[in-house]
């Protein structure tokens, strides 16, 4: 990527940030919702950990930390959907995707850049406040040195790419399905369950737990949480997340190539 292309995608990311920054009422409502759900989940987790101490290898402070991190990353990573893929699905359905294909820019990188801008705003505008609220009013297992925080930031960047890559693949399916409603429902269910938003993936038992912990959704919440709390080696987390990011982006590029070569866009 040359300097000009880098500036282009940086501008697209900045545009994504500014776009979501205009929805101030929605942001305030999201902060309130995430904070309320965080409180509900914290007390649910505390009751569960009273009955099953060290469930998933976490103590109560770590379980509380996991809850608030989940509320912080819920919108940031569009775990239930609602990121770039929503607009992309609509543009494919209406045929406006033809305009995107004529741009002197890479389609996948264009949408990735926009989604990175969205994620950054959602982190700062919607994620930080609930997390800070949790740290203020509940005991949390947070590192006191800079190194774990730096490693955590890297996992967030990789998690953002993995999240986008999953949703990008889902969006491209609309080239064939011509409607994204069912795909959005699948994204919502798989995102909530397999990312560990309901319960840490470390707490899932047996073979099922081993399977869900190697799926790409584990790169979104479980890996950043474990790195932040010192429960896994950061290098291992980086390799896991990067491997899924590369694999999913490559799959997205192959599917994109097939779609743009062989599929007639509805309305295009």
C-alpha positions as CSV (number, residue, x, y, z in Angstrom):
1,X,0.0,0.0,0.0
2,X,1.5,3.4,-1.0
3,X,1.2,6.7,0.9
4,X,-1.7,7.9,-1.2
5,X,-3.7,4.7,-0.6
6,X,-2.9,4.9,3.1
7,X,-4.2,8.5,3.2
8,X,-7.4,7.4,1.4
9,X,-8.2,4.6,3.8
10,X,-7.3,6.9,6.8
11,X,-9.8,9.4,5.4
12,X,-12.4,6.6,5.1
13,X,-11.8,5.6,8.7
14,X,-12.1,9.2,9.9
15,X,-15.4,9.5,8.0
16,X,-16.7,6.4,9.7
17,X,-15.7,7.9,13.1
18,X,-17.5,11.2,12.3
19,X,-20.6,9.5,11.0
20,X,-21.2,7.6,14.2
21,X,-20.2,10.7,16.3
22,X,-23.3,12.5,14.9
23,X,-25.7,10.0,16.6
24,X,-25.3,11.6,20.1
25,X,-28.7,10.5,21.4
26,X,-28.1,6.9,20.3
27,X,-24.7,7.0,21.9
28,X,-26.0,8.2,25.3
29,X,-28.8,5.6,25.2
30,X,-26.2,2.9,24.4
31,X,-24.0,4.0,27.3
32,X,-27.0,3.8,29.7
33,X,-28.1,0.4,28.3
34,X,-24.6,-1.1,28.5
35,X,-24.2,0.2,32.1
36,X,-27.6,-1.2,33.2
37,X,-27.0,-4.6,31.6
38,X,-23.5,-4.6,33.1
39,X,-24.9,-4.2,36.6
40,X,-27.5,-7.0,36.0
41,X,-24.8,-9.3,34.6
42,X,-22.4,-8.6,37.4
43,X,-24.8,-9.6,40.1
44,X,-25.8,-12.7,38.1
45,X,-22.2,-13.6,37.7
46,X,-21.5,-13.0,41.4
47,X,-24.3,-15.4,42.3
48,X,-23.1,-18.0,39.9
49,X,-19.5,-17.7,41.2
50,X,-20.7,-18.0,44.8
51,X,-22.1,-21.4,43.8
52,X,-19.2,-22.4,41.6
53,X,-16.0,-20.6,42.7
54,X,-13.3,-20.3,40.1
55,X,-15.6,-21.2,37.3
56,X,-13.6,-21.2,34.1
57,X,-10.5,-20.5,36.1
58,X,-11.7,-17.0,37.1
59,X,-12.2,-15.6,40.6
60,X,-15.0,-13.2,41.3
61,X,-13.0,-10.1,40.5
62,X,-12.0,-11.6,37.2
63,X,-15.6,-12.5,36.4
64,X,-16.7,-8.9,37.1
65,X,-13.9,-7.6,34.9
66,X,-15.0,-9.9,32.1
67,X,-18.6,-8.5,32.4
68,X,-17.5,-4.9,32.0
69,X,-15.1,-5.6,29.3
70,X,-17.9,-7.3,27.4
71,X,-20.1,-4.3,27.8
72,X,-17.2,-2.1,26.6
73,X,-16.6,-4.2,23.5
74,X,-20.2,-5.1,22.7
75,X,-20.8,-2.1,20.3
76,X,-17.1,-1.6,19.5
77,X,-16.8,-5.0,17.9
78,X,-20.5,-5.1,16.7
79,X,-20.7,-8.5,18.4
80,X,-24.4,-8.6,17.6
81,X,-24.0,-7.1,14.2
82,X,-24.8,-3.5,13.2
83,X,-21.5,-2.5,11.8
84,X,-20.3,-2.0,8.3
85,X,-22.0,-5.2,7.1
86,X,-25.4,-3.6,7.6
87,X,-24.7,-0.9,5.0
88,X,-22.9,-3.3,2.7
89,X,-25.8,-5.7,2.7
90,X,-28.2,-2.9,1.7
91,X,-25.9,-1.6,-1.1
92,X,-25.7,-5.1,-2.5
93,X,-29.5,-5.6,-2.3
94,X,-30.2,-2.3,-4.1
95,X,-27.4,-2.6,-6.6
96,X,-25.6,0.5,-5.3
97,X,-22.6,-1.8,-4.8
98,X,-21.8,-1.2,-8.5
99,X,-20.7,2.3,-7.5
100,X,-18.3,0.9,-4.9
101,X,-16.8,-1.5,-7.4
102,X,-16.0,1.4,-9.8
103,X,-14.1,3.3,-7.1
104,X,-10.3,3.4,-7.5
105,X,-10.0,1.6,-4.1
106,X,-10.0,-1.9,-2.8
107,X,-13.6,-2.9,-1.8
108,X,-12.6,-4.9,1.2
109,X,-10.1,-2.4,2.5
110,X,-12.6,0.4,2.0
111,X,-15.2,-1.2,4.2
112,X,-12.6,-2.3,6.7
113,X,-11.3,1.2,7.1
114,X,-14.9,2.5,7.6
115,X,-15.6,-0.1,10.2
116,X,-12.3,0.6,12.1
117,X,-13.5,4.3,12.3
118,X,-16.9,3.1,13.6
119,X,-15.2,0.8,16.2
120,X,-12.9,3.5,17.5
121,X,-15.9,5.9,18.1
122,X,-17.9,3.1,19.7
123,X,-15.0,2.3,22.0
124,X,-14.5,6.0,23.1
125,X,-18.1,7.1,23.0
126,X,-19.9,4.1,24.2
127,X,-17.5,1.6,25.7
128,X,-15.2,3.5,28.0
129,X,-17.9,4.9,30.3
130,X,-19.5,1.6,31.3
131,X,-16.0,0.1,31.9
132,X,-15.0,3.1,34.0
133,X,-18.3,2.8,36.0
134,X,-17.5,-0.9,36.6
135,X,-14.0,-0.1,37.8
136,X,-15.3,2.6,40.1
137,X,-18.1,0.6,41.8
138,X,-17.0,-3.0,41.6
139,X,-13.8,-4.9,42.4
140,X,-12.0,-5.7,39.2
141,X,-8.9,-7.5,38.3
142,X,-7.0,-4.9,36.3
143,X,-3.2,-4.8,35.7
144,X,-1.1,-2.2,37.4
145,X,1.7,-2.1,34.8
146,X,1.9,-0.8,31.3
147,X,2.9,-4.0,29.5
148,X,-0.4,-5.9,29.9
149,X,-2.4,-2.8,28.8
150,X,-0.2,-2.5,25.7
151,X,-0.7,-6.1,24.9
152,X,-4.5,-5.7,25.5
153,X,-4.6,-2.8,22.9
154,X,-3.0,-5.1,20.3
155,X,-5.6,-7.7,21.0
156,X,-8.3,-5.1,20.5
157,X,-6.9,-4.1,17.1
158,X,-6.8,-7.8,16.0
159,X,-10.3,-8.4,17.4
160,X,-11.6,-5.5,15.4
161,X,-10.2,-7.0,12.2
162,X,-11.5,-10.5,13.0
163,X,-15.0,-9.1,13.8
164,X,-15.1,-7.2,10.5
165,X,-13.9,-10.2,8.5
166,X,-16.7,-12.4,9.9
167,X,-19.3,-9.8,9.2
168,X,-17.9,-9.1,5.7
169,X,-18.3,-12.7,4.8
170,X,-21.9,-12.6,6.0
171,X,-22.6,-9.5,4.0
172,X,-21.2,-10.9,0.8
173,X,-23.7,-13.8,1.0
174,X,-26.4,-11.2,0.0
175,X,-25.0,-11.3,-3.5
176,X,-26.7,-14.7,-3.7
177,X,-29.5,-14.5,-1.1
178,X,-30.6,-11.0,-2.2
179,X,-31.7,-10.2,1.4
180,X,-29.8,-9.9,4.6
181,X,-32.5,-10.4,7.2
182,X,-31.8,-14.1,7.9
183,X,-28.0,-13.5,7.8
184,X,-28.4,-10.7,10.3
185,X,-30.2,-13.1,12.7
186,X,-27.5,-15.7,12.3
187,X,-24.9,-13.0,13.0
188,X,-26.7,-11.9,16.2
189,X,-27.1,-15.4,17.6
190,X,-23.6,-16.7,16.8
191,X,-22.0,-13.4,17.9
192,X,-23.7,-13.3,21.3
193,X,-23.1,-17.0,22.1
194,X,-19.8,-17.9,20.5
195,X,-18.0,-14.7,21.5
196,X,-18.6,-15.4,25.2
197,X,-21.0,-12.5,25.8
198,X,-23.3,-14.7,27.7
199,X,-20.7,-16.7,29.6
200,X,-16.9,-16.9,29.3
201,X,-15.9,-19.5,26.9
202,X,-13.5,-20.8,29.5
203,X,-16.5,-22.0,31.5
204,X,-17.9,-24.2,28.7
205,X,-17.2,-27.8,29.6
206,X,-15.7,-30.8,27.7
207,X,-15.3,-31.1,24.0
208,X,-17.8,-28.4,23.3
209,X,-15.7,-25.9,25.3
210,X,-12.6,-27.0,23.4
211,X,-14.4,-26.4,20.1
212,X,-15.8,-22.9,20.9
213,X,-12.5,-21.7,22.2
214,X,-10.8,-22.3,18.8
215,X,-13.5,-20.7,16.7
216,X,-12.9,-17.1,15.4
217,X,-15.5,-15.6,17.8
218,X,-13.1,-16.4,20.6
219,X,-10.7,-13.8,19.2
220,X,-13.2,-11.0,19.9
221,X,-13.8,-11.0,23.7
222,X,-12.2,-14.1,25.3
223,X,-8.7,-13.4,24.1
224,X,-8.6,-9.7,25.0
225,X,-10.1,-10.5,28.4
226,X,-7.5,-13.2,29.1
227,X,-4.6,-11.1,28.0
228,X,-5.8,-8.2,30.2
229,X,-6.2,-10.4,33.2
230,X,-3.0,-12.3,32.7
231,X,-4.7,-15.6,32.0
232,X,-3.0,-16.3,28.7
233,X,0.3,-15.5,27.0
234,X,0.0,-12.4,24.9
235,X,2.0,-13.9,22.0
236,X,-0.3,-16.9,21.9
237,X,-3.3,-14.6,21.7
238,X,-1.7,-12.5,19.0
239,X,-1.0,-15.6,16.9
240,X,-4.5,-17.0,17.4
241,X,-6.2,-13.7,16.4
242,X,-3.8,-12.9,13.5
243,X,-4.3,-16.4,12.1
244,X,-8.1,-16.0,12.1
245,X,-7.8,-12.5,10.7
246,X,-5.7,-13.6,7.8
247,X,-7.8,-16.7,7.1
248,X,-11.1,-14.8,7.2
249,X,-9.9,-11.8,5.2
250,X,-8.5,-14.2,2.5
251,X,-11.9,-16.1,2.4
252,X,-13.6,-12.7,2.1
253,X,-11.4,-11.8,-0.8
254,X,-12.1,-15.1,-2.6
255,X,-15.8,-14.8,-2.0
256,X,-15.8,-11.1,-3.2
257,X,-14.0,-12.2,-6.4
258,X,-16.5,-14.9,-7.1
259,X,-19.4,-12.5,-6.4
260,X,-18.2,-9.7,-8.6
261,X,-17.4,-12.0,-11.5
262,X,-20.4,-14.3,-11.6
263,X,-23.3,-12.7,-9.8
264,X,-25.6,-10.1,-11.4
265,X,-26.5,-7.6,-8.7
266,X,-30.2,-7.0,-8.3
267,X,-31.0,-3.6,-9.7
268,X,-27.6,-3.3,-11.3
